[in-house]
């Protein structure tokens, strides 16, 4: 069995352009109520949080 290899901190999981495209796609979703808007903003927050955790 081989030993696990640590994550290379220099490697990025997502490029800034990919992050921007995904962020814009999420924010482009139509909202018809405050609950819908909160859901979309929650998705955007999750995306940004995950991208920051990878750094």
ABEGO torsion letter per residue (X at the ends): XBBBBBBBAABBABBAAAAAAAAAAAAABBBABAAAAAAAAAAAAAAAAAAAAAX
